[in-house]
Amino acid sequence: DKENQEIRFALVMIFIFVLFLMGILFESFVLPLAVIGTVPIAGVGVVWMLVASDTAFERMASVGAMILIGIVVNNGIVLVDLSQRLMKEGLSRNQALLEASKRRFRPIWITSLTTIFGMIPIAIGGSKVMDMSYAPMGRVIIGGLLVSTFLTLIVVPLFYTFLDDLRNWFDRTASMLTQRNEPIAESQQKDVAEKA
């Protein structure tokens, strides 16, 4: 129905705007894609929590999902940003990712746990607004954060490594193709000059 379409549209637009904003901040297309990989992982936690608590995905749950997108990318941004700074200091990519994961493990878990514990009263409480319970929103945020926080330190470095390797492969392929085309272009120019 119309309400579900509006919710889906809002979720897609939030996803796109977050990706676009990270692209501007990081000045890269690869880094935002590595960070945004935490969102589908959070979705697994959302589904698990809704099934476990026998909660329907209705309006307040969708509001929680929208909030969750903004929250889960924060951990990935913190991790990737430190990795970038460590690489500028001279560490290799893999060393930088490992070091960033070690340094950011505690802050990521502390910030996530404070949010999760703050949401528990909402998730188990009976607060309502206009006959809609806040509980689904709290449950969605808790489920998504639990899973995404646990896997961020694994998935973000993995996605980043894969996408960076893919980018390097495309760069090498493009440079090889341009080098092959340069001698052909030079020989064509010589033929034209000789004919003239």
C-alpha positions in Angstrom: 0.0 0.0 0.0 0.9 3.7 -0.1 2.3 3.8 3.5 4.8 0.9 2.7 5.9 2.6 -0.5 6.6 5.8 1.4 8.6 3.9 4.0 10.6 2.1 1.4 11.3 5.3 -0.5 12.4 7.0 2.7 14.8 4.1 3.6 16.3 4.2 0.0 16.8 8.0 0.1 18.5 7.8 3.5 20.8 5.1 2.2 21.7 7.2 -0.9 22.2 10.4 1.1 24.5 8.7 3.6 26.5 7.1 0.8 26.7 10.5 -1.0 27.7 12.4 2.1 30.5 9.8 2.9 31.7 10.1 -0.7 32.1 13.9 -0.3 33.8 13.6 3.1 36.2 10.8 2.1 36.7 12.1 -1.4 36.5 8.5 -2.6 34.0 6.1 -4.0 35.5 2.9 -2.5 35.6 4.0 1.2 31.8 4.7 1.5 31.0 1.4 -0.2 33.2 -0.4 2.4 31.4 1.4 5.3 27.9 1.1 3.9 28.4 -2.7 4.0 27.5 -2.5 7.7 23.9 -1.6 6.8 22.8 -5.0 5.3 24.5 -6.7 8.2 22.5 -4.6 10.6 19.4 -5.7 8.7 20.2 -9.3 9.7 20.1 -8.2 13.3 16.8 -6.3 12.8 15.1 -9.4 11.3 16.5 -11.6 14.1 15.3 -9.3 16.8 11.8 -8.9 15.3 11.4 -12.6 14.9 12.7 -13.4 18.4 10.4 -10.8 20.0 7.4 -11.6 17.7 7.2 -7.9 16.6 5.7 -6.8 13.3 7.7 -4.4 11.0 5.3 -1.5 11.2 5.6 2.3 11.2 7.7 2.7 14.4 9.9 -0.2 13.4 10.6 1.5 10.1 11.5 4.7 12.0 13.9 2.7 14.0 15.4 1.3 10.8 15.9 4.8 9.5 17.7 5.9 12.7 19.7 2.7 12.6 21.2 3.5 9.2 22.7 6.7 10.6 24.0 4.9 13.7 25.7 1.8 12.2 27.8 3.7 9.7 29.4 5.7 12.5 31.5 2.7 13.6 32.7 2.0 10.1 33.5 5.7 9.5 35.7 5.8 12.6 37.5 2.6 11.6 38.2 3.7 8.0 39.2 7.2 8.9 41.9 6.0 11.3 43.1 3.5 8.7 43.5 6.3 6.2 45.5 8.4 8.7 47.7 5.4 9.5 48.4 4.8 5.8 49.4 8.4 5.4 51.9 7.9 8.3 53.5 5.1 6.3 51.8 1.8 7.3 50.7 -0.6 4.6 47.0 -1.0 4.0 46.7 -4.3 5.8 48.8 -3.1 8.8 46.7 0.1 9.0 43.4 -1.9 9.0 44.7 -4.2 11.7 46.0 -1.4 13.9 42.8 0.7 13.4 40.7 -2.4 14.5 42.8 -2.8 17.6 42.7 0.9 18.5 39.0 1.4 17.8 37.7 -1.9 19.3 37.0 -0.5 22.7 35.5 2.9 21.7 33.2 1.2 19.1 31.9 -1.3 21.7 31.5 1.3 24.4 29.5 3.7 22.2 27.3 0.9 20.8 26.6 -0.6 24.2 25.6 2.8 25.7 23.1 3.2 22.8 21.8 -0.4 23.2 21.4 -0.1 27.0 19.7 3.3 26.5 17.2 1.6 24.1 16.3 -1.2 26.5 13.6 0.8 28.4 12.0 1.8 25.1 12.2 -1.8 23.7 10.5 -3.4 26.7 8.3 -0.5 27.8 4.7 0.3 27.0 5.2 4.0 25.9 2.9 5.0 23.1 2.3 7.9 20.8 -1.0 8.2 18.9 -1.8 4.5 19.7 1.6 3.4 18.3 4.1 1.7 20.6 7.7 2.8 20.8 8.9 -0.8 21.5 9.4 -1.9 17.8 11.7 1.1 17.3 13.8 0.2 20.3 14.0 -3.5 19.3 15.0 -2.7 15.7 17.9 -0.4 16.9 19.0 -2.9 19.5 19.0 -5.9 17.1 20.7 -4.0 14.3 23.4 -2.6 16.6 24.2 -5.9 18.3 24.9 -7.7 15.0 26.6 -4.8 13.2 28.9 -3.8 16.1 30.0 -7.4 16.4 30.8 -7.8 12.7 32.0 -4.2 11.8 35.6 -5.0 12.8 35.5 -8.0 10.5 33.3 -6.9 7.6 34.5 -3.3 7.0 38.3 -4.2 6.7 37.3 -7.2 4.5 35.1 -5.0 2.2 37.7 -2.3 2.1 40.5 -4.7 1.1 38.3 -6.3 -1.6 37.2 -3.0 -3.1 40.7 -1.5 -2.9 42.1 -4.6 -4.7 39.3 -4.3 -7.3 40.1 -0.6 -7.8 43.8 -1.3 -8.2 43.1 -4.0 -10.8 41.0 -1.6 -12.8 43.7 1.0 -12.6 46.4 -1.5 -13.8 44.1 -2.7 -16.6 43.3 0.8 -17.8 47.0 1.8 -17.7 48.0 -1.3 -19.7 45.3 -0.5 -22.3 46.5 3.1 -22.7 50.1 2.0 -23.1 49.2 -0.5 -25.8 47.2 2.2 -27.7 50.0 4.8 -27.5 52.5 2.9 -29.9 49.6 2.4 -32.4 48.7 6.1 -32.3 52.4 7.0 -32.8 52.7 4.7 -35.8 49.6 6.1 -37.4 51.0 9.6 -37.0 54.2 8.5 -38.6 52.3 7.0 -41.6 50.3 10.2 -42.0 53.5 12.3 -41.9 55.3 10.1 -44.5 52.3 10.2 -46.8 52.3 14.0 -46.5 
